[in-house]
Amino acid sequence: MSGVVGKSLFATLFVAGTVLLLCAQRSPVYGAAAGQFEVRQYGATGDGQTKDTAAIQKAIDACAESGGGTVYFAPGNYISGSLHIRSNVTLYLDTGATLLESPDNEDFDPYEELNYKTDSDEETTYFHYSLIWGENVEKIAILGQGTIDGNRKKRHGPKPIAFKRCRDIVIRDITIRNSPNYCISLLGCDYVNIDGVTALNNYCDGIDPDSCRNVRISNCHIESWDDAIVPKCSFALGEHRSTENLVVTNCILVTSCNSFKLGTESGGGFKRIAVSNCVMISPDTRPTISGIALESVDGAEIEGVVISNITMLGVRTPIFLRLGNRGRDMETPVPGYLRNVSISNVEAIGGTMASSITGIPGHPVENVTISNVRLWYKGGGAADLIDRVVPEVEEKYPEATMFGELPVYGLYCRHAKNILLRDFQVGCAEPDQRPPFLFDDLEQLHLSGLSAENPVSTPFIWMKNVRKAFLNGIFAPENVNPFLKVQGENSSQISVIANSPGKKLEIGPDVPKGAVVKEGE
């Protein structure tokens, strides 16, 4: 009997010890052990009425002075102005802990004075007017199941989190609410891991990595009035620095502006960007402007962008690629480039404006592959839009709505080179008088497996001044004729092979003889 009792006692102690060990691993014991600093021990009340700024800052400073550790927020409501995070410091907001921005703007640090001029937006440029901010610090973290609350009801106010020229940053699991400014604002930062962040009811951008490198954003839920995730490469540092090596994955993005956007402040460049497994949803307040927006208008060099496995609902313009020449922070505006982009496995329902790929004369968007895409629009476009001349607006702020209503309902492509569309399907819920596809001033165009659902007898594919095009395996609706309409004296080497049988071609009188070759029916 004693042996049985001994074994039972041993098992009980073993289980209890295991549970305690797991709990210790999940949530450290704060306040007593070295390297752990409980803000209440430094005078913070957490009562939701007293301003705890000085007490919290004392805990942060003590943590840093001891060589680093964790500053712990127990459950409670902590009102605070600007907090200066230090190197080697982690802020841990436990479940039930809320860090609220003080309602008094004078409790926050003033905008920093810069010794250089920049055309960047004010919200992009300044970092000291923030709740938690750091500059030139490293090995910092904000963790826990707690909440950071902007404590505002409209845009314009302190940023919740702002880091400038920092490195080795972790932001994980926290919730950010009611932010009047960019929720997480990063400028010139390297080695950043943002994981499991929830941002709700925010009046400005969600996450903005500007001129940052080696950034991972994963498993986040972002709800914001302005853009959800918007990498930038502005001149806010006083120098051009590219954003490189960025991964965004497994996120839900809800916004009235743009779900994922490169730009619009785009001087330094974007290289090696990967976006995958994201859901983009339009809110009830105002439809999302665009789902995927890649923009270079201030000389930025965009290349090496891979986007895959995206589903959208209610997004006005699913895909928007734009090379322009606004020229912010440039004495003489000179276009950059937008090239080497791959977009695949996209499902979008409820769009109202055609997707587009547009460069400017003499500066094409280059080397874009879009495959396995289904874009379903509401439709209802009028016939008089077909003859509308689309303005170039080279210097205009880039936005998917910048051209107005387009002469097609599916995809509009102008000033581009080496474009491959494969297994690309468009359709509309209501009859639309416009064609599904229009290509204007393109060189090297490969179309394969295109299809559309459009009950109106308009051109299926419309080409203007297209050179070196190859069309194969394309299935036009039965009542759509012509299958292909070609215009422009610069049209040449257009090969139409093994497409829908019995469909006629419409060749304009200005098209050179022999520019279009049809075979394989």
Backbone torsions as a table, in degrees:
resi	resn	phi	psi	omega
1	MET	NA	-43.2	-178.4
2	SER	-61.6	-34.0	178.7
3	GLY	-65.7	-39.3	178.9
4	VAL	-64.8	-44.4	178.9
5	VAL	-61.7	-41.1	179.3
6	GLY	-61.6	-44.1	179.3
7	LYS	-64.6	-41.3	-179.7
8	SER	-63.6	-43.3	179.2
9	LEU	-63.6	-41.8	179.2
10	PHE	-61.5	-43.6	-179.5
11	ALA	-63.0	-41.8	-179.8
12	THR	-63.5	-45.2	179.1
13	LEU	-64.8	-37.6	-179.6
14	PHE	-64.2	-46.1	179.3
15	VAL	-62.5	-44.8	-179.4
16	ALA	-62.0	-42.6	179.1
17	GLY	-64.2	-39.2	178.6
18	THR	-63.1	-44.5	178.8
19	VAL	-60.8	-44.9	178.9
20	LEU	-62.1	-39.8	179.2
21	LEU	-64.2	-44.1	179.1
22	LEU	-63.5	-41.4	179.2
23	CYS	-64.0	-39.2	178.6
24	ALA	-64.2	-36.3	179.0
25	GLN	-69.4	-35.7	-176.1
26	ARG	-79.6	-39.2	-175.3
27	SER	-143.8	104.7	-175.9
28	PRO	-62.0	157.1	175.1
29	VAL	-82.7	119.8	-173.3
30	TYR	-101.8	153.3	170.3
31	GLY	99.0	-33.0	-175.3
32	ALA	-102.9	-44.7	-174.3
33	ALA	-75.0	155.0	177.7
34	ALA	-62.9	140.9	178.1
35	GLY	86.7	5.0	-179.8
36	GLN	-126.4	126.5	-170.6
37	PHE	-128.7	110.0	-177.0
38	GLU	-88.2	123.8	-171.3
39	VAL	-63.3	-28.5	178.5
40	ARG	-65.2	-29.8	178.1
41	GLN	-70.1	-13.0	178.4
42	TYR	-106.9	13.6	172.7
43	GLY	107.0	-3.0	178.3
44	ALA	-68.7	141.3	-178.9
45	THR	-99.5	-37.3	-176.8
46	GLY	65.2	26.0	-176.0
47	ASP	-93.0	-1.5	177.9
48	GLY	78.9	4.3	179.8
49	GLN	-127.1	-39.1	-179.3
50	THR	-81.0	140.5	175.3
51	LYS	-80.4	118.3	-173.4
52	ASP	-100.5	14.6	-174.6
53	THR	-54.2	-54.4	-174.9
54	ALA	-61.7	-41.1	-178.9
55	ALA	-66.0	-43.8	179.9
56	ILE	-64.5	-40.6	179.6
57	GLN	-64.7	-36.2	176.0
58	LYS	-60.2	-41.6	179.2
59	ALA	-64.8	-42.2	178.4
60	ILE	-62.5	-45.7	-178.2
61	ASP	-65.7	-41.0	178.7
62	ALA	-63.3	-39.7	177.6
63	CYS	-61.1	-46.2	-178.5
64	ALA	-66.7	-41.9	-177.8
65	GLU	-65.7	-26.0	179.5
66	SER	-83.2	-2.0	-179.5
67	GLY	107.4	-2.6	177.6
68	GLY	116.3	165.0	180.0
69	GLY	156.7	-150.9	-174.8
70	THR	-120.6	129.9	172.9
71	VAL	-97.8	119.6	-168.3
72	TYR	-106.9	132.5	175.1
73	PHE	-109.5	109.5	175.0
74	ALA	-73.1	166.9	178.2
75	PRO	-52.3	136.2	-177.3
76	GLY	155.2	176.0	-179.6
77	ASN	-117.2	111.9	-173.3
78	TYR	-107.8	114.8	177.6
79	ILE	-90.0	132.6	-174.4
80	SER	-150.4	151.5	165.7
81	GLY	-94.2	-153.4	-174.5
82	SER	-61.4	132.8	175.1
83	LEU	-117.8	134.6	-177.8
84	HIS	-102.3	106.9	179.6
85	ILE	-76.4	147.0	-178.3
86	ARG	-113.4	165.1	177.0
87	SER	-61.2	145.5	176.2
88	ASN	67.0	25.0	-179.0
89	VAL	-116.3	133.0	172.7
90	THR	-111.3	131.4	170.9
91	LEU	-98.3	126.0	-178.3
92	TYR	-119.7	112.8	177.6
93	LEU	-98.8	109.7	-177.2
94	ASP	-73.1	166.4	176.0
95	THR	-56.8	127.5	-177.8
96	GLY	93.5	-5.2	177.5
97	ALA	-94.1	130.8	177.3
98	THR	-127.0	125.6	175.0
99	LEU	-101.3	111.5	-175.0
100	LEU	-102.4	136.9	171.5
101	GLU	-66.2	135.2	175.8
102	SER	-58.1	141.2	178.0
103	PRO	-71.9	-10.6	-178.5
104	ASP	-97.3	115.9	-176.5
105	ASN	-62.5	-26.4	-179.1
106	GLU	-70.7	-8.3	176.7
107	ASP	-81.1	0.4	-178.3
108	PHE	-112.7	151.5	-179.3
109	ASP	-62.1	146.5	178.3
110	PRO	-71.7	164.3	174.8
111	TYR	-56.6	138.4	177.4
112	GLU	-69.8	150.4	176.1
113	GLU	-88.6	130.5	-178.5
114	LEU	-104.4	144.4	178.0
115	ASN	-97.1	23.9	177.4
116	TYR	-147.7	162.4	-179.5
117	LYS	-101.4	140.0	175.8
118	THR	-142.2	144.9	175.9
119	ASP	-87.7	3.1	-176.9
120	SER	-63.2	153.4	177.2
121	ASP	-58.2	149.1	-179.7
122	GLU	-57.7	-42.9	-178.6
123	GLU	-66.0	-28.1	177.8
124	THR	-77.2	-31.8	-167.5
125	THR	-84.2	-38.1	-167.6
126	TYR	-106.7	141.7	-171.2
127	PHE	-127.2	-20.7	-175.9
128	HIS	-75.1	-26.1	178.3
129	TYR	-82.4	74.2	-171.7
130	SER	-150.4	164.9	177.5
131	LEU	-76.5	-59.6	176.9
132	ILE	-115.6	115.3	179.5
133	TRP	-138.8	153.8	177.2
134	GLY	-148.5	148.1	178.6
135	GLU	-137.7	128.6	-179.6
136	ASN	58.2	40.8	174.1
137	VAL	-119.3	166.5	-176.2
138	GLU	-144.2	163.1	178.7
139	LYS	54.1	62.9	-178.2
140	ILE	-124.2	153.9	-177.8
141	ALA	-151.3	149.1	170.9
142	ILE	-128.3	114.4	-170.2
143	LEU	-130.9	168.9	169.5
144	GLY	112.9	169.6	-179.6
145	GLN	-90.7	11.9	179.5
146	GLY	-81.9	-172.5	-171.8
147	THR	-129.1	142.0	167.5
148	ILE	-110.2	122.0	-174.1
149	ASP	-115.3	122.3	178.9
150	GLY	-68.1	-19.1	172.3
151	ASN	58.6	36.2	179.8
152	ARG	-132.9	162.3	179.4
153	LYS	-117.7	9.4	177.9
154	LYS	-158.7	171.4	-179.6
155	ARG	-70.8	159.9	178.2
156	HIS	84.8	108.0	-180.0
157	GLY	168.3	-169.7	-176.8
158	PRO	-69.6	144.7	172.0
159	LYS	-72.9	141.3	175.2
160	PRO	-65.6	-45.9	-177.7
161	ILE	-135.7	126.5	-178.3
162	ALA	-144.5	119.7	179.6
163	PHE	-125.9	133.0	-177.9
164	LYS	-126.7	128.1	-179.3
165	ARG	51.1	47.2	177.8
166	CYS	-112.3	167.9	177.9
167	ARG	-148.0	160.0	-179.6
168	ASP	58.5	70.1	-175.1
169	ILE	-117.0	134.8	173.8
170	VAL	-127.3	127.2	173.3
171	ILE	-128.4	115.7	-169.4
172	ARG	-141.7	132.7	166.1
173	ASP	74.9	-9.4	-176.5
174	ILE	-75.0	163.5	173.8
175	THR	-113.2	135.9	176.7
176	ILE	-118.1	128.7	-177.5
177	ARG	-128.0	151.9	167.8
178	ASN	54.1	40.2	-177.1
179	SER	-79.4	130.2	178.1
180	PRO	-87.4	-0.7	-176.1
181	ASN	-146.7	-177.5	178.8
182	TYR	-49.9	126.4	-178.5
183	CYS	-61.5	-53.4	176.6
184	ILE	-125.3	111.4	-175.3
185	SER	-114.6	121.8	-176.9
186	LEU	-125.7	131.1	179.3
187	LEU	-132.6	119.9	177.8
188	GLY	62.7	33.8	-177.9
189	CYS	-102.6	151.0	-178.9
190	ASP	-129.2	146.4	177.6
191	TYR	60.4	76.6	-176.1
192	VAL	-121.5	134.4	176.8
193	ASN	-127.1	109.8	177.2
194	ILE	-112.2	116.2	-171.6
195	ASP	-139.4	132.9	173.0
196	GLY	68.9	22.1	-179.7
197	VAL	-82.6	138.3	174.4
198	THR	-114.0	127.2	178.9
199	ALA	-123.6	121.5	-172.8
200	LEU	-127.7	140.8	173.6
201	ASN	53.1	53.3	-178.3
202	ASN	-107.6	142.8	-170.5
203	TYR	-95.3	-3.1	-178.1
204	CYS	-133.9	-158.3	-177.9
205	ASP	-66.4	159.3	175.8
206	GLY	-83.8	-76.0	-177.8
207	ILE	-125.4	124.4	-177.1
208	ASP	-125.0	94.7	170.3
209	PRO	-86.3	113.0	-176.0
210	ASP	-112.5	120.6	179.3
211	SER	55.8	41.5	-176.7
212	CYS	-112.1	159.1	-178.6
213	ARG	-136.8	146.5	179.4
214	ASN	59.1	65.0	-176.0
215	VAL	-118.9	132.8	175.0
216	ARG	-120.4	125.6	176.1
217	ILE	-122.5	116.8	-173.0
218	SER	-143.3	150.4	170.6
219	ASN	56.1	36.6	-177.8
220	CYS	-104.5	152.1	173.3
221	HIS	-120.8	114.0	-174.5
222	ILE	-118.3	124.5	172.1
223	GLU	-124.3	116.0	-175.1
224	SER	-147.9	153.4	175.1
225	TRP	-69.7	-48.1	179.3
226	ASP	-88.6	-167.1	-171.9
227	ASP	-54.2	145.2	-178.4
228	ALA	-79.9	-62.3	175.5
229	ILE	-125.8	117.7	-173.9
230	VAL	-137.2	87.3	172.1
231	PRO	-61.3	142.3	-179.6
232	LYS	-131.9	168.6	170.1
233	CYS	-145.1	69.4	-174.7
234	SER	-82.1	-176.2	175.8
235	PHE	-101.7	20.5	-175.6
236	ALA	-66.4	-19.8	176.1
237	LEU	-81.4	-9.3	-172.8
238	GLY	84.8	7.4	177.3
239	GLU	-155.2	158.0	176.3
240	HIS	-86.2	127.3	177.9
241	ARG	-138.7	132.0	-175.5
242	SER	-79.2	155.7	169.2
243	THR	-95.8	122.1	-172.9
244	GLU	-136.7	153.8	173.5
245	ASN	56.2	65.1	-177.3
246	LEU	-118.7	132.0	177.2
247	VAL	-123.3	130.0	172.9
248	VAL	-125.1	123.9	-176.6
249	THR	-150.5	149.9	172.7
250	ASN	57.8	48.2	-178.4
251	CYS	-119.1	151.1	170.7
252	ILE	-110.0	124.0	-172.2
253	LEU	-122.8	118.9	179.9
254	VAL	-122.3	118.4	-176.1
255	THR	-155.4	155.6	174.0
256	SER	-91.4	-1.9	-179.6
257	CYS	-115.5	-101.2	-175.9
258	ASN	-123.8	133.2	-176.3
259	SER	-71.5	-57.9	174.2
260	PHE	-130.0	123.5	-176.0
261	LYS	-138.7	131.1	166.5
262	LEU	-94.7	121.5	-171.7
263	GLY	110.5	-165.4	-0.2
264	THR	-81.9	-14.6	176.7
265	GLU	-81.9	102.2	-161.7
266	SER	-137.7	72.5	179.0
267	GLY	-105.1	-33.5	-171.0
268	GLY	-87.3	-36.0	-180.0
269	GLY	123.5	155.8	176.9
270	PHE	-131.2	124.5	-177.0
271	LYS	-139.9	137.6	178.4
272	ARG	57.5	73.7	-179.4
273	ILE	-118.4	129.5	178.9
274	ALA	-127.4	126.6	179.5
275	VAL	-126.7	130.3	-176.9
276	SER	-152.5	156.2	170.1
277	ASN	54.6	53.9	-179.0
278	CYS	-122.5	146.3	174.2
279	VAL	-108.9	129.3	-178.5
280	MET	-120.5	119.8	-171.3
281	ILE	-126.3	137.8	175.7
282	SER	-84.0	134.5	177.7
283	PRO	-77.3	172.6	179.7
284	ASP	-74.2	-24.6	-173.7
285	THR	-69.5	-48.6	178.7
286	ARG	-155.7	136.2	-176.9
287	PRO	-61.8	143.2	175.2
288	THR	-57.6	134.7	-178.5
289	ILE	-70.7	-50.9	179.4
290	SER	-147.4	152.7	178.2
291	GLY	-89.1	-58.5	178.2
292	ILE	-114.1	117.3	179.9
293	ALA	-129.6	117.2	176.9
294	LEU	-115.8	116.7	-169.5
295	GLU	-134.2	130.0	170.3
296	SER	-127.9	111.2	-178.6
297	VAL	-131.5	-3.4	-178.8
298	ASP	-122.5	31.8	178.6
299	GLY	89.8	5.6	-177.6
300	ALA	-67.0	147.1	174.2
301	GLU	-104.1	109.8	-179.1
302	ILE	-107.0	122.8	176.6
303	GLU	-159.4	155.1	178.4
304	GLY	74.2	44.5	179.9
305	VAL	-106.2	127.0	-179.7
306	VAL	-125.5	123.2	-177.9
307	ILE	-129.6	129.4	-176.2
308	SER	-151.2	155.8	174.4
309	ASN	58.2	65.5	-178.3
310	ILE	-122.2	135.0	173.6
311	THR	-125.7	137.5	-175.1
312	MET	-129.1	150.8	175.6
313	LEU	-137.2	120.7	175.6
314	GLY	75.2	11.9	179.2
315	VAL	-79.2	126.3	-175.1
316	ARG	-59.3	-52.0	-179.4
317	THR	-122.6	108.0	-175.3
318	PRO	-63.3	-44.6	-174.5
319	ILE	-130.1	128.8	-179.2
320	PHE	-139.8	110.2	177.1
321	LEU	-114.7	125.8	-173.6
322	ARG	-140.2	124.3	168.9
323	LEU	-111.2	115.0	-178.6
324	GLY	-126.9	-163.3	-176.8
325	ASN	-148.9	58.7	175.8
326	ARG	-70.9	-48.0	172.8
327	GLY	81.8	38.0	173.8
328	ARG	-60.0	140.9	177.7
329	ASP	56.4	31.1	176.0
330	MET	-127.5	128.7	177.1
331	GLU	-61.7	-44.3	175.2
332	THR	-123.5	111.7	-179.1
333	PRO	-59.4	128.9	176.7
334	VAL	-134.3	128.9	-179.0
335	PRO	-63.7	146.3	170.6
336	GLY	-87.3	-135.5	174.2
337	TYR	-150.0	157.8	177.1
338	LEU	-133.0	110.0	-173.7
339	ARG	-155.8	166.5	177.0
340	ASN	57.6	63.5	-178.3
341	VAL	-122.0	135.3	177.0
342	SER	-126.8	125.1	178.3
343	ILE	-126.4	126.4	-176.5
344	SER	-145.9	155.9	175.0
345	ASN	56.4	65.1	179.7
346	VAL	-120.2	130.7	176.3
347	GLU	-123.7	117.9	-178.3
348	ALA	-131.0	127.9	-179.0
349	ILE	-123.0	134.1	174.3
350	GLY	94.2	17.5	177.0
351	GLY	-68.0	153.3	179.1
352	THR	-122.9	-12.9	178.6
353	MET	-130.9	143.5	-177.3
354	ALA	-60.9	145.6	169.4
355	SER	-69.4	159.8	-176.8
356	SER	-152.1	151.0	172.0
357	ILE	-129.1	110.9	-173.8
358	THR	-136.8	126.9	167.3
359	GLY	-102.2	-155.6	175.6
360	ILE	-131.4	161.2	-175.9
361	PRO	-53.2	127.3	-179.8
362	GLY	84.0	-6.2	-179.0
363	HIS	-137.8	83.4	-176.1
364	PRO	-80.8	153.2	163.2
365	VAL	-71.7	134.3	-170.2
366	GLU	-125.7	147.7	168.8
367	ASN	56.8	64.4	179.5
368	VAL	-116.6	128.3	175.7
369	THR	-117.8	125.1	176.3
370	ILE	-125.3	122.2	-173.9
371	SER	-139.5	152.0	177.5
372	ASN	51.8	61.7	-175.3
373	VAL	-125.4	138.0	175.3
374	ARG	-130.7	115.4	-178.4
375	LEU	-117.1	116.1	-176.6
376	TRP	-112.3	116.1	-175.3
377	TYR	-103.5	165.3	177.3
378	LYS	-74.0	-32.5	178.3
379	GLY	80.3	-160.9	179.3
380	GLY	92.2	8.1	-179.7
381	GLY	-67.3	142.9	-177.2
382	ALA	-85.5	156.8	-177.5
383	ALA	-65.8	-29.5	-176.9
384	ASP	-69.2	-11.6	176.3
385	LEU	-74.1	-19.6	-176.6
386	ILE	-60.6	-38.0	-177.0
387	ASP	-92.7	8.0	-179.0
388	ARG	-68.7	134.3	176.1
389	VAL	-85.0	120.9	-178.0
390	VAL	-83.7	122.4	-178.2
391	PRO	-69.6	154.2	178.3
392	GLU	-77.1	-42.0	179.9
393	VAL	38.9	56.1	-176.2
394	GLU	-58.9	-35.5	-172.5
395	GLU	-95.9	2.9	-174.0
396	LYS	-78.9	151.2	173.3
397	TYR	-54.5	130.9	-175.4
398	PRO	-78.5	127.3	178.9
399	GLU	-158.5	147.5	-176.9
400	ALA	-61.7	-20.3	179.2
401	THR	-91.9	3.9	-168.3
402	MET	-66.2	-25.7	-178.1
403	PHE	-92.5	-8.0	-172.8
404	GLY	75.9	-162.9	179.2
405	GLU	-66.1	133.6	-177.0
406	LEU	-96.2	160.3	-177.8
407	PRO	-76.4	2.2	175.2
408	VAL	-131.6	162.2	179.9
409	TYR	-103.3	-15.6	-174.1
410	GLY	-101.6	-72.3	-178.1
411	LEU	-139.1	127.9	176.7
412	TYR	-113.1	126.2	-176.1
413	CYS	-133.8	123.5	-177.6
414	ARG	-142.4	141.6	179.2
415	HIS	56.6	70.2	-177.9
416	ALA	-146.5	162.8	-177.3
417	LYS	-143.5	136.5	178.5
418	ASN	58.2	67.6	179.6
419	ILE	-109.7	127.8	178.8
420	LEU	-120.7	120.4	174.3
421	LEU	-115.3	124.4	-176.9
422	ARG	-134.7	130.5	-179.7
423	ASP	52.6	57.3	-176.3
424	PHE	-111.3	114.4	-175.9
425	GLN	-117.9	132.6	173.9
426	VAL	-127.0	160.3	178.1
427	GLY	-166.5	171.2	179.3
428	CYS	-143.5	146.4	-177.6
429	ALA	-73.6	-34.2	177.9
430	GLU	-113.9	150.8	179.1
431	PRO	-55.1	135.2	-179.8
432	ASP	-124.6	130.8	-174.7
433	GLN	-78.8	-5.5	-175.6
434	ARG	-95.9	156.5	174.1
435	PRO	-67.6	160.4	177.9
436	PRO	-79.5	-30.8	-173.6
437	PHE	-133.1	137.5	174.5
438	LEU	-139.6	128.9	179.0
439	PHE	-123.4	123.4	-173.6
440	ASP	-130.8	121.7	-179.4
441	ASP	58.4	64.5	177.4
442	LEU	-121.1	148.4	173.1
443	GLU	-129.2	131.3	-177.3
444	GLN	65.7	84.0	-179.2
445	LEU	-122.4	125.1	179.5
446	HIS	-121.4	116.5	179.9
447	LEU	-116.0	126.5	-179.1
448	SER	-145.1	127.9	176.1
449	GLY	71.8	28.6	174.9
450	LEU	-76.3	145.5	175.3
451	SER	-152.1	160.1	-179.0
452	ALA	-154.0	153.2	173.4
453	GLU	-114.8	105.1	-176.2
454	ASN	-150.9	111.4	-174.5
455	PRO	-77.7	-1.7	-175.8
456	VAL	-96.2	139.2	-176.5
457	SER	-81.7	79.9	174.8
458	THR	-121.9	169.6	176.5
459	PRO	-57.1	137.2	176.8
460	PHE	-73.4	-49.1	176.5
461	ILE	-124.8	130.6	-177.7
462	TRP	-119.3	123.8	-179.1
463	MET	-121.1	136.1	174.7
464	LYS	-128.7	117.6	177.6
465	ASN	53.3	53.5	177.6
466	VAL	-101.8	132.9	179.5
467	ARG	-117.9	136.9	175.9
468	LYS	59.8	70.2	179.2
469	ALA	-117.8	147.2	-180.0
470	PHE	-133.7	120.8	-178.5
471	LEU	-119.9	124.4	176.4
472	ASN	-150.8	151.0	176.6
473	GLY	62.0	38.8	-177.2
474	ILE	-107.2	134.0	-175.2
475	PHE	-117.4	107.2	178.4
476	ALA	-89.0	149.9	174.6
477	PRO	-58.1	152.9	-173.7
478	GLU	-59.5	-37.8	-174.0
479	ASN	-92.3	10.6	-179.6
480	VAL	-97.6	120.4	174.6
481	ASN	-148.4	137.6	4.3
482	PRO	-78.0	160.0	174.2
483	PHE	-65.9	-41.8	-178.3
484	LEU	-138.0	129.6	174.3
485	LYS	-114.4	125.4	-177.1
486	VAL	-120.6	131.2	177.5
487	GLN	-136.1	158.3	172.0
488	GLY	107.9	132.9	-177.3
489	GLU	-70.4	-14.8	178.6
490	ASN	-94.5	8.6	178.0
491	SER	-69.8	140.0	179.5
492	SER	-165.1	152.1	172.0
493	GLN	51.3	53.5	176.6
494	ILE	-102.9	114.7	-177.0
495	SER	-107.9	123.9	-179.1
496	VAL	-113.5	109.0	-169.6
497	ILE	-131.0	129.7	171.2
498	ALA	51.5	56.4	177.1
499	ASN	-112.1	-166.0	-179.3
500	SER	-55.0	122.3	-178.7
501	PRO	-69.6	150.2	174.9
502	GLY	80.4	4.0	-179.2
503	LYS	-92.1	134.7	-176.7
504	LYS	-89.3	162.1	174.6
505	LEU	-108.9	145.8	175.2
506	GLU	-116.5	109.5	-176.3
507	ILE	-106.3	121.2	-178.3
508	GLY	-67.8	155.5	-178.6
509	PRO	-65.3	-19.1	-179.9
510	ASP	-88.6	-2.5	-179.4
511	VAL	-81.1	127.5	-179.9
512	PRO	-57.8	145.3	178.7
513	LYS	-60.9	135.4	179.5
514	GLY	81.1	4.8	-179.3
515	ALA	-70.6	-26.3	-178.9
516	VAL	-118.9	127.5	179.6
517	VAL	-121.6	124.2	-180.0
518	LYS	-114.2	129.3	-179.7
519	GLU	-155.3	168.2	172.3
520	GLY	89.1	8.1	178.1
521	GLU	-70.7	NA	NA
